[in-house]
Amino acid sequence: MLRTNPRTPVVSPPPTRPLLSIIVPVHKVQGFLPQCLESLLDPSLTDVEIVAVDDASPDNCGAVLDEFAERDPSIHVLHLASNVGLGEARNIGLGMATGEYVWFFDSDDYATDGAIRAIRGRLKDTWPDVLVVDHVREHWDGRRTGTAQHRFEGAPDVFTCAERPSVLGTMMTTWSKVIRREYLLDLGLYFSRGYYEDINLTFPVLMMAERISLLHRVCYVYRQRRSGAITKSSSRRHFAAVPQYERVFSFMAEHGGTDPFRSVMFDRLIGHALVILEQDRILPRDRADFFGQLSSLYRRHRPVDHQPPGGRLMKIKYRLIANNDRRRYELVLRLAAARRWARRRFASAKRLARRGLRYGRRRALRLYYRTQFLRPIDEHLAVYGAYWFRGVACNPKAIYDKAREIAPDIHGVWVITRDNVKAVPDGIDYVIQGTLAYQRLMARAKFFVNNVNFPNNLIKRPGQVHLMTQHGTPLKKMGLDQLDFPVGAQEMDFHKLITRSDRWDYLISSNPLSTQAWERGYPCHYEMLEIGYPRNDRLVHTTPAERHTLREQLGIPQDKTAILYAPTHREYRDSYRPMFDIGRFTRELGDHYVLLVRAHYFYTPEKQDWDPQHVIDVSDHPSIEDLSIASDALLTDYSSVMFDYALLDDRPIVILANDWDTYRLTRGVNLDITAHPPGILTRTEDELLDAFRHRTPWADTTAKARDAFRTRHCPWDDGHAAERAVRRVFLNQPRKP
């Protein structure tokens, strides 16, 4: 039964007005924006609008917004000519909104399934001035922590702040509140500029509301990013918290009936300021200034007979703030930290004692490695690695070759495992992983280039430079995006993954899809090099003569159509098995075709009893680029090779997606390849055979699909990616657009 508050009547909005306007300011969040917008869209809801304000975002956010707006009329986009900041962007969005209610939504977060419907239902049941919704924090490592909504147990459907003062203990953010638009405008409240811009709005709207309601449901996922969040920064911009709270107290002085909340707001102020101080958001040189401003605010606004909350330590902190005694305050913090450190060290010593002397040769090698740190870094030495040191290949190989051409003073050395030494071409210097030579190289090299991460125990010295090239467009989820897909993650240690990724200075992106996926999956402090894939330079510049030579080397008859079959890895399967009957495929297609079978490098496939006249096993061939150039068509499933192969103008691509649903649910994907395939999409073995029988892959419609795919996903592959990488990383030249 609806509980109404007799002080304000329930009034339904005009039928033509949207019930809810979701205001989304957008700036430099291209990796997270699609998920945010998708979570807010529901085509069946006609009374919800999304107002997106592109705050002059320098990345691809504007294009993402336009693409979503083109397909959904409920999204209204405004592109600002210059950056105005989060608070002002929200104000602009408020001016555009037409809904009865507004929900200010951060563009790097997302709504839970069914959240919009649940909010609509609660609004229509209670018609509040403010609706408080629950949220969870999603940490970068996948952990989720909830809020303390237990403080509202037993709360009526509608209440006031005076009846439940604990509502002021909720998150100060506006994204946890859905606010009646006219009520907000009548109060004359707007967001401030600078950090903590919502403090002076959220607390007043709760204090003055005559109808507050709660939705006991997690609606909002608050993403705790490793980088890019203001809570992880240190600067004077955090001083903004002081004037923001000053505005709240000024509002309270101007509006009667808010005195009962003074003590609660005072504790919120002090508690928030201590968080800012103790999480090192204030630089050491500015701490005295900040502490002095806090002390002044303390003396101006401390309520009469106020008693500090918490235990003895908190009471000491309050007293030191009141006396502006920063030195003793810092001493108290150091003593508390020392006690925590001593407890941890004692526990660590006990663990080490139990382990004993188990390190042996490994410890000796590590000691030798560390002694090499006494020697200077060799400014002309570069380390290369590919596929966990299995060979000389991929993007690192393309960069190595280009560096020898335009940066010949940089000496490149490859790291190879002992089992793969025979794979090293003549004339290339290498060291074997784990040897003394390897330890010297890793300690003294200036540059590190790899398409996967270097080992955990590598220490990055100041002055060393790491370039991560990656080795494919991430159609599948990668990095932290795998947290929701444990089958695909295979018990991955995400903390170690991010520690390794923190060493990167540069990360290569082959296309906009990759940029978005890398920013989400690896939220670290690197420079994104949107330059295309160096390994694809060969595909752009290949010639008929090169193709002819490669076919001869591989034993492919020049008069046969060579189909390169390159499937991806499947975590839900424990061994390599082709996804169709290769014997039947080659028998029914006949003598005009030859199939090049390329198993994923994670597998060591058993030798199969295939007809050598129709099947060539190229799983051990070191270069996928060679195989692509030599072939006439690509047959794959969800392998990233399709993004590279699309650069070959006259070569069709065929997708066999007979386990798409299983792969999508177990591995997670960034792109629905079944919606916009780069060529022919087949779902069964029979469809696959029919396509090749009728030469459908070579039809004009198929070519148009490939060309559209290439335009969308290969915009930077112009044959000069390796040169751009060498000039930016080795020669430190500014990157040209």
LOVOLO-546500 format. One record per residue (C-alpha): x, y, z; residue number from 1. Coordinates in steps of 0.5 Angstrom, whole numbers, padded with zeros to 4 digits. Layout:
N
((X, Y, Z), NUM)
...
! end
This chain:
737
((0000, 0000, 0000), 1)
((0003, 0007, -0002), 2)
((0005, 0011, 0004), 3)
((0004, 0018, 0003), 4)
((0006, 0024, 0007), 5)
((0001, 0029, 0008), 6)
((0005, 0035, 0008), 7)
((0006, 0034, 0000), 8)
((0001, 0031, -0005), 9)
((0002, 0026, -0010), 10)
((0002, 0029, -0017), 11)
((0003, 0025, -0023), 12)
((0007, 0029, -0028), 13)
((0004, 0031, -0035), 14)
((0003, 0025, -0040), 15)
((0008, 0028, -0045), 16)
((0014, 0029, -0041), 17)
((0019, 0023, -0040), 18)
((0019, 0020, -0033), 19)
((0026, 0020, -0032), 20)
((0032, 0024, -0035), 21)
((0039, 0020, -0034), 22)
((0044, 0026, -0035), 23)
((0051, 0023, -0037), 24)
((0057, 0028, -0037), 25)
((0063, 0024, -0042), 26)
((0070, 0026, -0042), 27)
((0076, 0021, -0043), 28)
((0072, 0014, -0042), 29)
((0072, 0011, -0049), 30)
((0074, 0004, -0046), 31)
((0068, 0004, -0041), 32)
((0063, 0009, -0044), 33)
((0059, 0003, -0049), 34)
((0058, -0001, -0043), 35)
((0055, 0005, -0039), 36)
((0050, 0007, -0045), 37)
((0048, -0001, -0046), 38)
((0046, -0001, -0039), 39)
((0042, 0005, -0039), 40)
((0038, 0003, -0045), 41)
((0032, -0001, -0046), 42)
((0028, 0000, -0052), 43)
((0021, -0002, -0049), 44)
((0022, 0004, -0044), 45)
((0019, 0010, -0048), 46)
((0019, 0015, -0042), 47)
((0026, 0015, -0040), 48)
((0031, 0019, -0044), 49)
((0039, 0020, -0044), 50)
((0042, 0027, -0044), 51)
((0050, 0026, -0046), 52)
((0054, 0032, -0045), 53)
((0061, 0031, -0049), 54)
((0065, 0035, -0045), 55)
((0070, 0036, -0051), 56)
((0073, 0029, -0050), 57)
((0080, 0028, -0053), 58)
((0079, 0021, -0055), 59)
((0073, 0017, -0059), 60)
((0068, 0018, -0054), 61)
((0064, 0023, -0058), 62)
((0064, 0018, -0064), 63)
((0061, 0013, -0059), 64)
((0056, 0017, -0057), 65)
((0054, 0019, -0064), 66)
((0053, 0012, -0066), 67)
((0049, 0010, -0060), 68)
((0045, 0016, -0061), 69)
((0044, 0014, -0069), 70)
((0041, 0008, -0067), 71)
((0037, 0010, -0061), 72)
((0032, 0016, -0061), 73)
((0032, 0017, -0053), 74)
((0039, 0019, -0053), 75)
((0041, 0026, -0054), 76)
((0048, 0028, -0055), 77)
((0051, 0035, -0054), 78)
((0058, 0036, -0056), 79)
((0062, 0042, -0052), 80)
((0067, 0046, -0056), 81)
((0071, 0046, -0050), 82)
((0072, 0043, -0043), 83)
((0068, 0045, -0038), 84)
((0069, 0040, -0032), 85)
((0064, 0035, -0029), 86)
((0060, 0040, -0025), 87)
((0059, 0045, -0031), 88)
((0057, 0039, -0036), 89)
((0052, 0036, -0031), 90)
((0049, 0043, -0030), 91)
((0049, 0044, -0038), 92)
((0045, 0037, -0038), 93)
((0040, 0039, -0033), 94)
((0038, 0045, -0037), 95)
((0037, 0040, -0043), 96)
((0033, 0035, -0039), 97)
((0026, 0035, -0039), 98)
((0024, 0029, -0035), 99)
((0020, 0029, -0028), 100)
((0026, 0026, -0025), 101)
((0034, 0027, -0026), 102)
((0039, 0022, -0025), 103)
((0046, 0024, -0025), 104)
((0050, 0018, -0028), 105)
((0058, 0018, -0029), 106)
((0060, 0015, -0035), 107)
((0065, 0010, -0033), 108)
((0060, 0007, -0029), 109)
((0054, 0002, -0031), 110)
((0047, 0000, -0028), 111)
((0045, -0007, -0026), 112)
((0041, -0011, -0030), 113)
((0033, -0009, -0029), 114)
((0035, -0002, -0025), 115)
((0032, 0003, -0029), 116)
((0025, -0001, -0029), 117)
((0026, -0002, -0021), 118)
((0027, 0006, -0021), 119)
((0021, 0007, -0025), 120)
((0017, 0003, -0021), 121)
((0019, 0006, -0014), 122)
((0018, 0013, -0017), 123)
((0011, 0011, -0019), 124)
((0010, 0008, -0013), 125)
((0012, 0014, -0008), 126)
((0013, 0020, -0012), 127)
((0019, 0023, -0008), 128)
((0023, 0029, -0008), 129)
((0029, 0024, -0007), 130)
((0030, 0017, -0009), 131)
((0036, 0014, -0006), 132)
((0038, 0008, -0009), 133)
((0043, 0002, -0007), 134)
((0050, 0001, -0010), 135)
((0056, -0003, -0010), 136)
((0064, -0002, -0011), 137)
((0067, -0006, -0017), 138)
((0074, -0006, -0015), 139)
((0079, -0007, -0021), 140)
((0081, -0014, -0019), 141)
((0073, -0016, -0019), 142)
((0072, -0015, -0012), 143)
((0065, -0012, -0010), 144)
((0064, -0009, -0004), 145)
((0057, -0006, -0002), 146)
((0054, -0001, 0002), 147)
((0051, 0000, 0009), 148)
((0043, 0000, 0007), 149)
((0042, -0003, 0014), 150)
((0042, 0004, 0017), 151)
((0035, 0004, 0014), 152)
((0032, -0002, 0016), 153)
((0025, -0001, 0018), 154)
((0024, 0006, 0014), 155)
((0017, 0008, 0012), 156)
((0016, 0008, 0004), 157)
((0017, 0016, 0005), 158)
((0020, 0020, 0010), 159)
((0024, 0026, 0012), 160)
((0031, 0028, 0014), 161)
((0029, 0030, 0020), 162)
((0025, 0023, 0021), 163)
((0031, 0019, 0019), 164)
((0038, 0023, 0020), 165)
((0042, 0017, 0018), 166)
((0040, 0018, 0011), 167)
((0046, 0024, 0011), 168)
((0051, 0018, 0012), 169)
((0050, 0015, 0005), 170)
((0055, 0017, 0000), 171)
((0055, 0024, -0002), 172)
((0055, 0023, -0009), 173)
((0049, 0025, -0014), 174)
((0049, 0018, -0017), 175)
((0046, 0015, -0011), 176)
((0040, 0020, -0012), 177)
((0035, 0020, -0017), 178)
((0032, 0028, -0016), 179)
((0025, 0031, -0018), 180)
((0028, 0036, -0023), 181)
((0023, 0042, -0021), 182)
((0025, 0041, -0014), 183)
((0032, 0041, -0015), 184)
((0031, 0048, -0020), 185)
((0027, 0051, -0014), 186)
((0032, 0050, -0009), 187)
((0037, 0054, -0014), 188)
((0042, 0049, -0013), 189)
((0047, 0047, -0018), 190)
((0054, 0043, -0018), 191)
((0060, 0047, -0017), 192)
((0067, 0047, -0021), 193)
((0073, 0043, -0018), 194)
((0073, 0037, -0014), 195)
((0068, 0034, -0010), 196)
((0063, 0038, -0014), 197)
((0057, 0035, -0012), 198)
((0058, 0036, -0004), 199)
((0054, 0043, -0004), 200)
((0048, 0039, -0008), 201)
((0047, 0032, -0005), 202)
((0047, 0034, 0002), 203)
((0042, 0040, 0002), 204)
((0037, 0036, -0003), 205)
((0036, 0031, 0003), 206)
((0036, 0036, 0008), 207)
((0030, 0040, 0005), 208)
((0026, 0034, 0002), 209)
((0019, 0033, 0004), 210)
((0019, 0026, 0001), 211)
((0025, 0022, 0001), 212)
((0024, 0014, -0001), 213)
((0029, 0009, -0001), 214)
((0030, 0003, -0006), 215)
((0033, -0003, -0003), 216)
((0036, -0006, -0009), 217)
((0043, -0005, -0012), 218)
((0042, -0001, -0018), 219)
((0049, 0003, -0019), 220)
((0056, 0000, -0020), 221)
((0061, 0004, -0018), 222)
((0067, 0003, -0021), 223)
((0074, 0003, -0017), 224)
((0079, 0005, -0023), 225)
((0086, 0004, -0022), 226)
((0088, 0010, -0026), 227)
((0084, 0016, -0028), 228)
((0080, 0017, -0021), 229)
((0081, 0023, -0017), 230)
((0081, 0019, -0011), 231)
((0088, 0016, -0013), 232)
((0091, 0023, -0015), 233)
((0095, 0028, -0011), 234)
((0094, 0035, -0012), 235)
((0092, 0042, -0009), 236)
((0085, 0041, -0013), 237)
((0083, 0037, -0007), 238)
((0083, 0043, -0003), 239)
((0076, 0044, -0006), 240)
((0073, 0040, -0001), 241)
((0074, 0045, 0004), 242)
((0070, 0051, 0000), 243)
((0065, 0045, -0002), 244)
((0063, 0044, 0005), 245)
((0063, 0051, 0007), 246)
((0058, 0052, 0002), 247)
((0053, 0047, 0005), 248)
((0054, 0050, 0012), 249)
((0052, 0057, 0008), 250)
((0046, 0054, 0006), 251)
((0044, 0051, 0013), 252)
((0045, 0058, 0015), 253)
((0040, 0061, 0010), 254)
((0035, 0056, 0011), 255)
((0031, 0054, 0017), 256)
((0030, 0048, 0020), 257)
((0037, 0045, 0018), 258)
((0040, 0046, 0025), 259)
((0038, 0039, 0027), 260)
((0043, 0036, 0022), 261)
((0049, 0041, 0024), 262)
((0053, 0036, 0028), 263)
((0052, 0030, 0023), 264)
((0055, 0035, 0017), 265)
((0060, 0037, 0022), 266)
((0062, 0030, 0023), 267)
((0062, 0028, 0015), 268)
((0066, 0034, 0014), 269)
((0072, 0032, 0019), 270)
((0071, 0025, 0017), 271)
((0072, 0027, 0009), 272)
((0078, 0031, 0011), 273)
((0081, 0026, 0014), 274)
((0081, 0021, 0009), 275)
((0083, 0026, 0004), 276)
((0089, 0027, 0009), 277)
((0091, 0020, 0010), 278)
((0090, 0017, 0003), 279)
((0096, 0022, 0001), 280)
((0091, 0026, -0004), 281)
((0095, 0032, -0001), 282)
((0102, 0033, -0003), 283)
((0107, 0034, 0003), 284)
((0109, 0041, 0001), 285)
((0101, 0043, 0002), 286)
((0099, 0039, 0008), 287)
((0100, 0045, 0013), 288)
((0096, 0049, 0009), 289)
((0090, 0044, 0008), 290)
((0091, 0043, 0015), 291)
((0090, 0050, 0017), 292)
((0084, 0051, 0013), 293)
((0081, 0045, 0016), 294)
((0082, 0047, 0023), 295)
((0079, 0054, 0021), 296)
((0073, 0051, 0018), 297)
((0073, 0046, 0025), 298)
((0073, 0052, 0029), 299)
((0068, 0056, 0025), 300)
((0063, 0051, 0025), 301)
((0063, 0046, 0031), 302)
((0057, 0045, 0034), 303)
((0056, 0047, 0041), 304)
((0057, 0041, 0046), 305)
((0059, 0037, 0040), 306)
((0062, 0030, 0042), 307)
((0067, 0027, 0037), 308)
((0065, 0020, 0035), 309)
((0069, 0014, 0035), 310)
((0074, 0011, 0040), 311)
((0080, 0014, 0043), 312)
((0085, 0015, 0037), 313)
((0079, 0019, 0033), 314)
((0078, 0024, 0039), 315)
((0086, 0025, 0039), 316)
((0085, 0027, 0032), 317)
((0079, 0032, 0033), 318)
((0083, 0035, 0039), 319)
((0089, 0036, 0034), 320)
((0085, 0039, 0029), 321)
((0082, 0044, 0034), 322)
((0089, 0046, 0036), 323)
((0091, 0047, 0029), 324)
((0097, 0042, 0031), 325)
((0099, 0039, 0025), 326)
((0106, 0036, 0027), 327)
((0103, 0032, 0033), 328)
((0097, 0030, 0028), 329)
((0103, 0027, 0023), 330)
((0106, 0024, 0029), 331)
((0100, 0020, 0031), 332)
((0099, 0018, 0024), 333)
((0106, 0015, 0024), 334)
((0106, 0012, 0031), 335)
((0100, 0008, 0028), 336)
((0103, 0006, 0022), 337)
((0109, 0004, 0026), 338)
((0105, -0001, 0030), 339)
((0101, -0004, 0024), 340)
((0108, -0005, 0020), 341)
((0111, -0008, 0026), 342)
((0105, -0013, 0026), 343)
((0106, -0015, 0019), 344)
((0114, -0016, 0019), 345)
((0113, -0020, 0025), 346)
((0108, -0025, 0021), 347)
((0113, -0024, 0015), 348)
((0119, -0027, 0019), 349)
((0115, -0033, 0021), 350)
((0113, -0035, 0014), 351)
((0120, -0034, 0012), 352)
((0123, -0038, 0018), 353)
((0118, -0044, 0016), 354)
((0120, -0044, 0008), 355)
((0128, -0045, 0010), 356)
((0133, -0045, 0005), 357)
((0129, -0047, -0001), 358)
((0131, -0042, -0007), 359)
((0138, -0045, -0008), 360)
((0141, -0043, -0015), 361)
((0135, -0039, -0017), 362)
((0137, -0034, -0011), 363)
((0144, -0034, -0013), 364)
((0142, -0032, -0020), 365)
((0137, -0027, -0017), 366)
((0143, -0024, -0013), 367)
((0147, -0024, -0020), 368)
((0142, -0020, -0023), 369)
((0141, -0015, -0017), 370)
((0149, -0014, -0018), 371)
((0148, -0012, -0025), 372)
((0144, -0006, -0023), 373)
((0151, -0003, -0020), 374)
((0153, -0002, -0028), 375)
((0149, 0003, -0032), 376)
((0144, 0002, -0037), 377)
((0146, 0001, -0044), 378)
((0142, 0006, -0048), 379)
((0144, 0003, -0054), 380)
((0141, -0004, -0052), 381)
((0134, -0007, -0053), 382)
((0131, -0014, -0051), 383)
((0126, -0017, -0055), 384)
((0121, -0023, -0054), 385)
((0115, -0026, -0057), 386)
((0110, -0031, -0055), 387)
((0113, -0033, -0048), 388)
((0120, -0033, -0051), 389)
((0118, -0038, -0056), 390)
((0121, -0035, -0062), 391)
((0122, -0029, -0067), 392)
((0116, -0027, -0069), 393)
((0110, -0022, -0069), 394)
((0110, -0015, -0068), 395)
((0116, -0015, -0064), 396)
((0120, -0018, -0070), 397)
((0117, -0012, -0075), 398)
((0120, -0007, -0070), 399)
((0126, -0011, -0069), 400)
((0127, -0010, -0077), 401)
((0125, -0003, -0077), 402)
((0130, -0001, -0072), 403)
((0136, -0004, -0075), 404)
((0134, 0000, -0081), 405)
((0132, 0007, -0078), 406)
((0136, 0006, -0071), 407)
((0142, 0002, -0073), 408)
((0145, 0004, -0066), 409)
((0140, 0000, -0062), 410)
((0143, -0007, -0061), 411)
((0137, -0012, -0061), 412)
((0138, -0018, -0057), 413)
((0132, -0024, -0057), 414)
((0130, -0028, -0051), 415)
((0129, -0035, -0053), 416)
((0127, -0041, -0048), 417)
((0132, -0047, -0049), 418)
((0127, -0051, -0053), 419)
((0126, -0046, -0058), 420)
((0133, -0044, -0060), 421)
((0133, -0048, -0067), 422)
((0127, -0043, -0068), 423)
((0132, -0037, -0068), 424)
((0134, -0035, -0076), 425)
((0141, -0034, -0077), 426)
((0144, -0027, -0076), 427)
((0140, -0025, -0070), 428)
((0143, -0025, -0063), 429)
((0139, -0028, -0057), 430)
((0140, -0031, -0050), 431)
((0137, -0037, -0047), 432)
((0132, -0035, -0041), 433)
((0135, -0036, -0034), 434)
((0142, -0036, -0036), 435)
((0147, -0031, -0033), 436)
((0147, -0028, -0040), 437)
((0140, -0027, -0039), 438)
((0140, -0024, -0032), 439)
((0146, -0019, -0035), 440)
((0141, -0017, -0041), 441)
((0135, -0016, -0037), 442)
((0139, -0011, -0032), 443)
((0142, -0007, -0037), 444)
((0138, -0006, -0043), 445)
((0135, 0001, -0044), 446)
((0129, -0002, -0048), 447)
((0124, -0008, -0047), 448)
((0119, -0010, -0053), 449)
((0114, -0016, -0052), 450)
((0108, -0018, -0055), 451)
((0106, -0021, -0048), 452)
((0108, -0019, -0041), 453)
((0115, -0020, -0039), 454)
((0116, -0025, -0032), 455)
((0114, -0023, -0026), 456)
((0121, -0022, -0023), 457)
((0123, -0017, -0028), 458)
((0125, -0011, -0024), 459)
((0124, -0004, -0028), 460)
((0130, 0000, -0027), 461)
((0129, 0008, -0027), 462)
((0130, 0010, -0034), 463)
((0128, 0003, -0037), 464)
((0123, 0003, -0043), 465)
((0118, -0002, -0044), 466)
((0114, -0003, -0050), 467)
((0108, -0008, -0050), 468)
((0106, -0009, -0057), 469)
((0100, -0014, -0056), 470)
((0099, -0020, -0061), 471)
((0092, -0019, -0064), 472)
((0085, -0015, -0064), 473)
((0082, -0017, -0057), 474)
((0075, -0020, -0060), 475)
((0075, -0023, -0053), 476)
((0075, -0020, -0047), 477)
((0082, -0019, -0044), 478)
((0086, -0017, -0038), 479)
((0081, -0014, -0032), 480)
((0075, -0015, -0037), 481)
((0076, -0023, -0036), 482)
((0074, -0022, -0028), 483)
((0067, -0024, -0030), 484)
((0069, -0030, -0034), 485)
((0072, -0035, -0029), 486)
((0073, -0040, -0035), 487)
((0076, -0036, -0039), 488)
((0081, -0033, -0034), 489)
((0083, -0040, -0032), 490)
((0085, -0038, -0025), 491)
((0089, -0032, -0027), 492)
((0092, -0028, -0022), 493)
((0090, -0021, -0023), 494)
((0094, -0017, -0018), 495)
((0100, -0020, -0021), 496)
((0097, -0019, -0028), 497)
((0097, -0011, -0027), 498)
((0103, -0011, -0023), 499)
((0107, -0013, -0030), 500)
((0102, -0009, -0034), 501)
((0104, -0003, -0029), 502)
((0111, -0003, -0032), 503)
((0109, -0001, -0039), 504)
((0111, 0006, -0042), 505)
((0108, 0005, -0049), 506)
((0102, 0000, -0051), 507)
((0100, -0001, -0058), 508)
((0093, -0001, -0061), 509)
((0091, -0003, -0068), 510)
((0084, 0000, -0068), 511)
((0079, 0004, -0064), 512)
((0076, -0003, -0061), 513)
((0083, -0005, -0058), 514)
((0084, 0002, -0055), 515)
((0077, 0001, -0051), 516)
((0079, -0006, -0049), 517)
((0086, -0004, -0047), 518)
((0084, 0002, -0043), 519)
((0079, -0003, -0039), 520)
((0083, -0009, -0039), 521)
((0089, -0006, -0037), 522)
((0088, 0001, -0033), 523)
((0095, 0003, -0032), 524)
((0100, 0009, -0033), 525)
((0102, 0008, -0041), 526)
((0102, 0012, -0047), 527)
((0097, 0009, -0052), 528)
((0100, 0009, -0059), 529)
((0094, 0008, -0064), 530)
((0099, 0007, -0070), 531)
((0096, 0000, -0073), 532)
((0100, -0007, -0072), 533)
((0107, -0007, -0074), 534)
((0107, -0014, -0076), 535)
((0101, -0012, -0081), 536)
((0106, -0007, -0085), 537)
((0108, -0014, -0089), 538)
((0101, -0015, -0091), 539)
((0100, -0008, -0094), 540)
((0106, -0008, -0098), 541)
((0106, -0015, -0100), 542)
((0107, -0017, -0107), 543)
((0105, -0023, -0112), 544)
((0113, -0025, -0112), 545)
((0113, -0026, -0105), 546)
((0106, -0029, -0105), 547)
((0109, -0034, -0111), 548)
((0115, -0035, -0107), 549)
((0112, -0037, -0100), 550)
((0107, -0042, -0104), 551)
((0113, -0046, -0106), 552)
((0116, -0046, -0100), 553)
((0110, -0049, -0096), 554)
((0109, -0054, -0102), 555)
((0102, -0050, -0104), 556)
((0101, -0052, -0112), 557)
((0100, -0045, -0115), 558)
((0094, -0047, -0119), 559)
((0090, -0049, -0112), 560)
((0086, -0045, -0108), 561)
((0089, -0045, -0101), 562)
((0085, -0044, -0095), 563)
((0088, -0042, -0089), 564)
((0084, -0045, -0083), 565)
((0086, -0041, -0076), 566)
((0082, -0043, -0070), 567)
((0082, -0039, -0064), 568)
((0084, -0042, -0057), 569)
((0078, -0045, -0053), 570)
((0079, -0045, -0045), 571)
((0073, -0049, -0044), 572)
((0076, -0055, -0048), 573)
((0082, -0059, -0046), 574)
((0086, -0060, -0052), 575)
((0086, -0058, -0060), 576)
((0080, -0061, -0064), 577)
((0078, -0058, -0071), 578)
((0071, -0055, -0070), 579)
((0069, -0059, -0077), 580)
((0071, -0066, -0080), 581)
((0077, -0064, -0084), 582)
((0077, -0070, -0088), 583)
((0070, -0069, -0090), 584)
((0071, -0062, -0092), 585)
((0077, -0064, -0097), 586)
((0074, -0070, -0100), 587)
((0068, -0066, -0102), 588)
((0071, -0060, -0104), 589)
((0076, -0064, -0109), 590)
((0082, -0063, -0112), 591)
((0082, -0055, -0113), 592)
((0083, -0054, -0106), 593)
((0088, -0055, -0101), 594)
((0087, -0053, -0093), 595)
((0093, -0050, -0089), 596)
((0091, -0052, -0082), 597)
((0094, -0048, -0077), 598)
((0093, -0050, -0069), 599)
((0093, -0044, -0064), 600)
((0100, -0044, -0061), 601)
((0097, -0046, -0054), 602)
((0097, -0053, -0057), 603)
((0102, -0058, -0059), 604)
((0097, -0062, -0064), 605)
((0098, -0069, -0065), 606)
((0099, -0071, -0072), 607)
((0093, -0073, -0076), 608)
((0092, -0078, -0082), 609)
((0090, -0073, -0087), 610)
((0091, -0073, -0094), 611)
((0097, -0070, -0095), 612)
((0095, -0068, -0102), 613)
((0089, -0064, -0099), 614)
((0092, -0062, -0092), 615)
((0098, -0058, -0090), 616)
((0099, -0058, -0083), 617)
((0103, -0051, -0082), 618)
((0102, -0051, -0074), 619)
((0109, -0050, -0073), 620)
((0110, -0045, -0078), 621)
((0113, -0039, -0074), 622)
((0110, -0033, -0078), 623)
((0102, -0032, -0079), 624)
((0104, -0027, -0084), 625)
((0107, -0032, -0089), 626)
((0101, -0036, -0088), 627)
((0096, -0030, -0090), 628)
((0100, -0028, -0096), 629)
((0101, -0035, -0099), 630)
((0093, -0037, -0098), 631)
((0087, -0035, -0102), 632)
((0082, -0035, -0097), 633)
((0081, -0035, -0089), 634)
((0077, -0040, -0085), 635)
((0077, -0038, -0078), 636)
((0072, -0037, -0072), 637)
((0074, -0032, -0067), 638)
((0081, -0031, -0068), 639)
((0084, -0024, -0068), 640)
((0087, -0026, -0075), 641)
((0081, -0024, -0078), 642)
((0083, -0017, -0077), 643)
((0090, -0017, -0080), 644)
((0087, -0021, -0086), 645)
((0082, -0016, -0088), 646)
((0088, -0012, -0090), 647)
((0089, -0017, -0096), 648)
((0084, -0014, -0101), 649)
((0083, -0020, -0105), 650)
((0082, -0025, -0100), 651)
((0075, -0027, -0097), 652)
((0074, -0029, -0090), 653)
((0069, -0034, -0088), 654)
((0067, -0035, -0080), 655)
((0065, -0042, -0077), 656)
((0061, -0040, -0071), 657)
((0058, -0047, -0069), 658)
((0060, -0046, -0062), 659)
((0059, -0038, -0061), 660)
((0054, -0038, -0055), 661)
((0059, -0043, -0051), 662)
((0065, -0038, -0053), 663)
((0061, -0032, -0052), 664)
((0059, -0034, -0045), 665)
((0065, -0038, -0043), 666)
((0071, -0033, -0045), 667)
((0067, -0026, -0046), 668)
((0067, -0022, -0052), 669)
((0068, -0015, -0054), 670)
((0065, -0015, -0061), 671)
((0059, -0019, -0063), 672)
((0062, -0022, -0070), 673)
((0056, -0025, -0072), 674)
((0052, -0019, -0072), 675)
((0057, -0016, -0077), 676)
((0062, -0021, -0080), 677)
((0068, -0019, -0084), 678)
((0065, -0024, -0090), 679)
((0061, -0030, -0090), 680)
((0058, -0033, -0083), 681)
((0057, -0040, -0083), 682)
((0053, -0044, -0077), 683)
((0054, -0051, -0079), 684)
((0059, -0056, -0082), 685)
((0054, -0056, -0088), 686)
((0053, -0049, -0089), 687)
((0061, -0048, -0089), 688)
((0061, -0054, -0095), 689)
((0056, -0050, -0099), 690)
((0059, -0044, -0098), 691)
((0065, -0046, -0101), 692)
((0062, -0051, -0106), 693)
((0058, -0045, -0109), 694)
((0064, -0040, -0109), 695)
((0060, -0035, -0104), 696)
((0066, -0033, -0101), 697)
((0068, -0029, -0107), 698)
((0062, -0026, -0109), 699)
((0061, -0018, -0109), 700)
((0057, -0018, -0103), 701)
((0062, -0022, -0099), 702)
((0067, -0017, -0101), 703)
((0063, -0011, -0099), 704)
((0062, -0014, -0092), 705)
((0070, -0015, -0092), 706)
((0071, -0008, -0094), 707)
((0066, -0005, -0089), 708)
((0070, -0009, -0083), 709)
((0076, -0007, -0086), 710)
((0074, 0001, -0086), 711)
((0072, 0000, -0079), 712)
((0077, -0004, -0076), 713)
((0083, -0003, -0080), 714)
((0084, 0005, -0080), 715)
((0091, 0006, -0078), 716)
((0094, 0000, -0082), 717)
((0098, 0004, -0087), 718)
((0104, 0000, -0088), 719)
((0108, 0005, -0083), 720)
((0106, 0002, -0076), 721)
((0113, -0001, -0075), 722)
((0116, 0006, -0077), 723)
((0112, 0010, -0072), 724)
((0113, 0005, -0066), 725)
((0121, 0006, -0067), 726)
((0121, 0013, -0068), 727)
((0116, 0014, -0062), 728)
((0120, 0009, -0057), 729)
((0127, 0009, -0059), 730)
((0128, 0016, -0062), 731)
((0123, 0019, -0058), 732)
((0120, 0023, -0063), 733)
((0113, 0026, -0062), 734)
((0108, 0022, -0065), 735)
((0105, 0025, -0071), 736)
((0097, 0024, -0072), 737)
! end
